[in-house]
Amino acid sequence: MGTSTAYGGPGGGTPLVPSWLGGGAPPAPAAPDGSPNGDGTAPSPPAAPPTPPNRPAIPAAADPSRFSGARNSFTRFAGSGGGDRANLGRAVSRYVSTASGGARQAAQRMGASRGAGARLLGFLADAQARGVREALRSLDLEALAGRPIAEIFVGLADYICPGAGTVDEGIAREAYVETIIELTTEGLTDLSTFTPDQMQTVFELYATHAIEARICNDIGTKAVTMPADAQAAHRVEAQLRDFIRGGVSDALTAARAATPNLTPERIQSFVDAVYESAFAILQSLGEAEANQ
């Protein structure tokens, strides 16, 4: 490729193993009867073949068409301008059941977002337990103490969402940015007076945006024809977000009832459980909408 003359292979007289491969001429082979080598030394026993490395099995390739059902249903929902709730339900339930292989596998696809959610929830819990200044000081961000809540959250971005080189990391960061934008609209303005319910609201916003971004990225919103009417397009996006938030809220409420005392050691498992439960609830809600 790109050369002007084709290579015709090695010429006559070229050794099968080039002399430079081992740094010189190959040693004379031992005699088959076990007689000494040419220098009088005893022949060395043949070396055992190297043990091949123990590598994990390569997973089977996923079906490239597994998102088509969810994509087709979402296209119909978008084409209705947000009026076709049955196809919204089908799109979400098919995404969880068929495209992802169930709630647990769907939650596992949220790798970076689960980690970011745990760090966000951990910081909020620390700020409530020890105060905002101490929580920020532990992250070398004490200079943010006393600043508006949006500035504090922007300053925490690299801690909450380290890296943005992969799609998964990009989804986690995008969800965090969307959460910051919504803080004031939810009346969350003073981090120092946060209640447990307000902490839940922040995490609820984050998980909602993360799941929405994951679904939209997977089904390929660029392949979905959105309404030309800006208001209709906004209605489609808002209904999808509200639908997802309802599932996340139900999952969070159940998780808080099961784990009323959230210690730092339990935060990651708590977050993982919320994501898995949210996907299971969304599948059930979607199936209910589709069957109405």
C-alpha positions as CSV (number, residue, x, y, z in Angstrom):
1,M,0.0,0.0,0.0
2,G,1.5,3.2,-1.1
3,T,4.8,1.7,-2.6
4,S,5.8,2.0,-6.2
5,T,7.4,-1.4,-6.5
6,A,5.9,-4.7,-5.3
7,Y,8.0,-6.8,-3.0
8,G,8.8,-10.1,-4.7
9,G,9.9,-12.1,-1.6
10,P,13.3,-13.1,-0.4
11,G,16.0,-13.9,-3.0
12,G,17.9,-17.2,-3.3
13,G,20.4,-18.1,-0.6
14,T,18.6,-16.1,2.2
15,P,18.5,-18.3,5.3
16,L,15.2,-19.3,6.8
17,V,16.2,-17.8,10.1
18,P,18.4,-14.7,9.5
19,S,21.7,-14.6,11.3
20,W,20.9,-11.3,12.9
21,L,17.8,-12.6,14.7
22,G,19.7,-14.2,17.6
23,G,22.7,-11.8,17.5
24,G,25.0,-14.2,15.5
25,A,25.2,-17.6,13.9
26,P,23.1,-20.3,15.5
27,P,24.9,-22.8,17.7
28,A,25.6,-26.3,16.3
29,P,22.9,-28.8,17.2
30,A,23.6,-31.5,19.7
31,A,24.3,-34.9,18.3
32,P,21.3,-37.2,18.3
33,D,23.2,-39.9,20.3
34,G,23.9,-37.5,23.2
35,S,27.6,-37.2,22.4
36,P,29.4,-34.0,23.6
37,N,29.2,-30.8,21.7
38,G,32.1,-29.6,19.5
39,D,33.7,-27.8,22.5
40,G,33.6,-30.9,24.7
41,T,30.7,-29.9,26.9
42,A,27.7,-32.0,27.6
43,P,24.6,-31.2,25.5
44,S,21.9,-29.2,27.3
45,P,18.5,-30.7,27.6
46,P,15.9,-29.1,25.3
47,A,14.2,-26.1,26.8
48,A,10.5,-26.5,27.8
49,P,8.2,-24.6,25.6
50,P,6.9,-21.4,27.2
51,T,3.6,-21.5,29.0
52,P,1.0,-19.4,27.2
53,P,-0.3,-16.5,29.2
54,N,-3.7,-17.0,30.9
55,R,-5.9,-14.4,29.3
56,P,-9.6,-14.0,29.8
57,A,-11.8,-15.3,27.0
58,I,-12.9,-12.8,24.4
59,P,-16.6,-12.0,25.0
60,A,-18.9,-12.7,22.1
61,A,-19.7,-9.8,19.9
62,A,-23.0,-8.1,20.7
63,D,-25.8,-8.1,18.2
64,P,-25.3,-4.8,16.2
65,S,-29.1,-4.6,15.7
66,R,-30.1,-4.9,19.3
67,F,-30.9,-1.2,19.6
68,S,-33.2,-1.2,16.5
69,G,-36.4,-2.0,18.4
70,A,-35.9,0.8,21.0
71,R,-34.8,3.2,18.2
72,N,-37.8,2.5,16.1
73,S,-40.2,3.0,19.0
74,F,-38.4,6.2,20.0
75,T,-38.6,7.5,16.4
76,R,-42.4,7.0,16.5
77,F,-42.6,8.7,19.8
78,A,-40.6,11.7,18.6
79,G,-42.6,11.9,15.4
80,S,-45.8,12.3,17.4
81,G,-44.3,15.4,19.1
82,G,-44.5,13.7,22.5
83,G,-48.1,12.5,22.2
84,D,-47.5,8.8,21.7
85,R,-46.8,7.7,25.2
86,A,-47.1,4.0,24.3
87,N,-44.1,4.2,22.0
88,L,-42.1,6.1,24.7
89,G,-42.8,3.2,27.0
90,R,-41.8,0.6,24.3
91,A,-38.6,2.5,23.6
92,V,-37.5,2.5,27.2
93,S,-38.6,-1.0,28.1
94,R,-37.0,-2.4,24.9
95,Y,-33.8,-0.5,25.7
96,V,-33.6,-2.2,29.1
97,S,-34.9,-5.7,28.2
98,T,-33.6,-6.3,24.7
99,A,-30.8,-3.8,23.9
100,S,-29.1,-4.1,27.3
101,G,-30.1,-7.6,28.4
102,G,-31.9,-6.6,31.6
103,A,-31.6,-4.1,34.4
104,R,-28.3,-5.4,35.8
105,Q,-26.5,-5.2,32.5
106,A,-28.0,-1.8,31.8
107,A,-26.7,-0.6,35.2
108,Q,-23.3,-2.1,34.4
109,R,-23.1,0.1,31.3
110,M,-23.2,3.1,33.6
111,G,-19.7,2.6,34.8
112,A,-18.3,6.2,34.9
113,S,-21.7,7.5,36.0
114,R,-22.0,5.1,38.9
115,G,-18.5,6.2,40.1
116,A,-19.3,9.9,39.7
117,G,-22.7,9.4,41.4
118,A,-20.9,7.8,44.4
119,R,-18.4,10.6,44.6
120,L,-21.1,13.2,44.4
121,L,-23.2,11.5,47.1
122,G,-20.2,11.0,49.2
123,F,-19.3,14.7,49.1
124,L,-22.9,15.7,50.0
125,A,-22.9,13.3,52.9
126,D,-19.6,14.6,54.2
127,A,-20.7,18.3,53.8
128,Q,-23.8,17.5,55.9
129,A,-21.9,15.6,58.5
130,R,-18.8,17.9,59.0
131,G,-19.8,21.1,57.2
132,V,-19.1,22.4,53.7
133,R,-15.7,24.0,54.6
134,E,-14.3,20.7,56.0
135,A,-15.6,18.6,53.2
136,L,-14.0,21.0,50.7
137,R,-10.8,21.2,52.7
138,S,-10.4,17.4,52.4
139,L,-10.3,17.8,48.6
140,D,-7.9,20.9,48.7
141,L,-10.8,23.1,47.6
142,E,-11.3,25.1,50.7
143,A,-11.1,28.3,48.7
144,L,-14.6,27.5,47.3
145,A,-16.2,27.7,50.8
146,G,-18.8,30.4,51.0
147,R,-19.1,30.7,47.2
148,P,-22.5,30.2,45.4
149,I,-23.5,26.6,45.0
150,A,-23.1,26.6,41.3
151,E,-19.4,27.7,41.6
152,I,-18.8,25.1,44.2
153,F,-20.2,22.4,42.0
154,V,-18.2,23.6,39.0
155,G,-15.0,23.6,41.2
156,L,-15.8,19.9,42.1
157,A,-16.2,18.8,38.5
158,D,-12.7,17.3,38.1
159,Y,-13.1,15.4,41.4
160,I,-16.7,14.1,40.6
161,C,-16.0,13.3,36.9
162,P,-12.3,12.7,36.4
163,G,-11.5,12.3,32.7
164,A,-13.7,12.7,29.7
165,G,-11.7,10.7,27.1
166,T,-14.3,7.9,26.6
167,V,-17.9,8.0,25.7
168,D,-18.8,6.6,29.2
169,E,-16.8,9.4,30.9
170,G,-18.3,12.0,28.6
171,I,-21.8,10.9,29.5
172,A,-20.9,11.2,33.2
173,R,-19.5,14.7,32.8
174,E,-22.4,15.8,30.6
175,A,-24.9,14.6,33.2
176,Y,-23.0,16.5,35.9
177,V,-23.1,19.8,33.9
178,E,-26.8,19.4,33.3
179,T,-27.3,18.8,37.1
180,I,-25.5,22.1,37.9
181,I,-27.7,24.0,35.5
182,E,-30.8,22.6,37.2
183,L,-29.8,23.3,40.8
184,T,-31.3,26.8,41.1
185,T,-34.5,25.8,39.3
186,E,-35.0,23.1,42.0
187,G,-34.5,25.8,44.7
188,L,-31.1,24.3,45.8
189,T,-29.1,27.4,46.6
190,D,-27.5,26.9,49.9
191,L,-25.3,23.8,50.3
192,S,-24.7,24.5,54.0
193,T,-28.3,23.9,54.8
194,F,-29.0,20.9,52.7
195,T,-31.4,18.3,54.1
196,P,-31.4,14.6,53.3
197,D,-34.3,15.2,50.9
198,Q,-32.3,17.9,49.1
199,M,-29.3,15.6,48.9
200,Q,-31.6,13.0,47.3
201,T,-32.8,15.6,44.8
202,V,-29.3,16.4,43.7
203,F,-28.4,12.7,43.2
204,E,-31.8,12.1,41.6
205,L,-31.1,14.9,39.0
206,Y,-27.7,13.5,38.3
207,A,-28.8,9.9,37.8
208,T,-31.7,11.0,35.6
209,H,-29.4,13.0,33.3
210,A,-26.9,10.1,33.2
211,I,-29.5,7.5,32.3
212,E,-31.0,9.8,29.7
213,A,-27.7,10.5,28.1
214,R,-26.8,6.8,28.1
215,I,-30.1,5.8,26.4
216,C,-29.9,8.6,23.8
217,N,-26.3,7.8,23.0
218,D,-27.0,4.1,22.6
219,I,-30.1,4.3,20.4
220,G,-28.4,7.1,18.4
221,T,-30.5,10.2,18.5
222,K,-28.8,11.4,15.3
223,A,-30.6,8.6,13.6
224,V,-33.9,9.7,15.1
225,T,-35.9,12.3,13.3
226,M,-37.0,14.9,15.8
227,P,-39.9,17.3,15.2
228,A,-39.0,20.4,13.3
229,D,-41.2,22.4,15.7
230,A,-38.9,23.5,18.5
231,Q,-41.7,23.3,21.1
232,A,-42.6,19.8,20.0
233,A,-38.9,18.7,20.2
234,H,-38.6,20.2,23.7
235,R,-41.8,18.3,24.7
236,V,-40.2,15.1,23.5
237,E,-37.1,15.7,25.5
238,A,-39.0,16.8,28.6
239,Q,-41.3,13.8,28.6
240,L,-38.4,11.3,28.2
241,R,-36.6,13.1,31.1
242,D,-39.7,13.1,33.4
243,F,-40.3,9.4,32.6
244,I,-36.7,8.5,33.6
245,R,-36.8,10.7,36.7
246,G,-40.0,9.0,37.9
247,G,-38.1,5.7,37.8
248,V,-35.0,7.1,39.5
249,S,-37.1,8.7,42.2
250,D,-38.9,5.5,43.0
251,A,-35.6,3.6,43.1
252,L,-34.1,6.2,45.5
253,T,-37.0,6.1,47.8
254,A,-36.8,2.3,48.1
255,A,-33.0,2.4,48.6
256,R,-33.2,5.0,51.3
257,A,-35.8,2.9,53.2
258,A,-33.6,-0.2,52.9
259,T,-30.4,1.8,53.9
260,P,-31.4,4.6,56.2
261,N,-27.9,5.1,57.6
262,L,-25.6,5.7,54.6
263,T,-22.0,5.3,55.7
264,P,-19.0,6.0,53.4
265,E,-18.4,2.3,53.0
266,R,-21.9,1.7,51.7
267,I,-22.2,4.6,49.2
268,Q,-20.9,2.8,46.1
269,S,-23.1,-0.3,46.7
270,F,-26.1,2.1,47.4
271,V,-25.5,3.9,44.1
272,D,-25.1,0.7,42.2
273,A,-28.4,-0.6,43.7
274,V,-30.2,2.6,42.7
275,Y,-29.1,2.4,39.1
276,E,-30.1,-1.3,38.8
277,S,-33.4,-0.7,40.5
278,A,-34.1,2.4,38.4
279,F,-33.7,0.4,35.2
280,A,-35.9,-2.4,36.5
281,I,-38.6,0.1,37.4
282,L,-38.3,1.9,34.0
283,Q,-38.7,-1.4,32.2
284,S,-41.9,-2.1,34.2
285,L,-43.2,1.4,33.7
286,G,-42.5,1.3,30.0
287,E,-44.3,-2.0,29.6
288,A,-47.3,-0.6,31.4
289,E,-47.4,2.5,29.2
290,A,-47.1,0.3,26.1
291,N,-50.0,-1.9,27.1
292,Q,-52.5,0.9,27.9
